[in-house]
Amino acid sequence: MSIAARIRGYIELLRLHNVFLSYIAVMIGLLATYNYLFNSKPLIANLGDLSKYALVLGLPVLFISAAGYVINDYFDIEIDKLNKPYRPLPSGRVSPSEAYRLSIALFIIGIALSAWIGIVVLLFTVANAILIYIYSYKLKKLGLIGNLVIALCSSNTILFGSLAFIESNNQSFTALLPSIPLAVIAFLLVLAREFVKGIEDYIGDKEHGVHTLAVIIGPRKSVFITLITISILISISWVPLILGASIFYLPLAIIVDILSIYSVITLINIRELEVIIRRASKSRRILKIAFAIGILAFIIGYIM
């Protein structure tokens, strides 16, 4: 095998596009806290310097996120041999032992970098690293618990950005306040997407004993739980406005709300299992778009 093929395999393992999204989440937390502390608008004038600052503070998240993707592929190698044989591990471009060592190295680097920022950030990073490892090793197969963990870890990147900025500048941890509703909104949106994905994968998950919400209570009942989750999200989507986000946040937030509720309403009152599974696939894609718009709403809300 050529060196170029091996290098491409390592790059694929790292999921750099998803790691970049983690950096964006760190930037969101930093922006919200910066605005709260210094009451400075428009932040767009400071965006260049802040983005560089966020990159430095966000390095632990970048390494931990990359480690998470690698360790997830390591534990999923047998499944990927059947479903995704082109992935780096099942295709043989990267050996399992190499992937495992790489993930551990990335975890260690991420944790070490967080120690440079401060003790609170270090503890927060260690806790999330442990959660990510346990998720890949065990919790992913437990379905519902795994859904909650992945939603928590995804939303925690926003809180990390806020915590890192606070601790590196010796500010009060009350400045974490504006990032909390942003993290909760992200948590609920990711959780709803995980629930819908559980409906989409219902047949396969049931056969393999994966205890997703859809498997536990059935696809139709899980639709209503997802609807409740989205309803809670919509009910708090205005909160960032009273904690420093500009009015420019609102139009995009409304679009997110509309897309989110639409994605679930289309699944209500469907009796045929095949139809609800097929529509769940479309709903998941809609929620993915809603999530992207939500990220944009958070950013615009704090730079304009």
HELIX and SHEET records of a PDB file:
HELIX    1   1 ILE A    3  LEU A   14  1                                  12    
HELIX    2   2 LEU A   16  PHE A   38  1                                  23    
HELIX    3   3 LEU A   43  ASN A   46  5                                   4    
HELIX    4   4 LEU A   47  LEU A   57  1                                  11    
HELIX    5   5 LEU A   59  PHE A   75  1                                  17    
HELIX    6   6 ILE A   77  ASN A   83  1                                   7    
HELIX    7   7 PRO A   96  ILE A  117  1                                  22    
HELIX    8   8 ILE A  119  TYR A  137  1                                  19    
HELIX    9   9 LEU A  139  LEU A  142  5                                   4    
HELIX   10  10 LEU A  144  SER A  168  1                                  25    
HELIX   11  11 PHE A  173  LEU A  176  5                                   4    
HELIX   12  12 SER A  179  GLU A  200  1                                  22    
HELIX   13  13 TYR A  202  GLU A  207  1                                   6    
HELIX   14  14 LEU A  213  ILE A  217  1                                   5    
HELIX   15  15 PRO A  219  ILE A  236  1                                  18    
HELIX   16  16 VAL A  239  ILE A  242  1                                   4    
HELIX   17  17 TYR A  249  ILE A  265  1                                  17    
HELIX   18  18 LEU A  273  ILE A  303  1                                  31    
END                                                                             
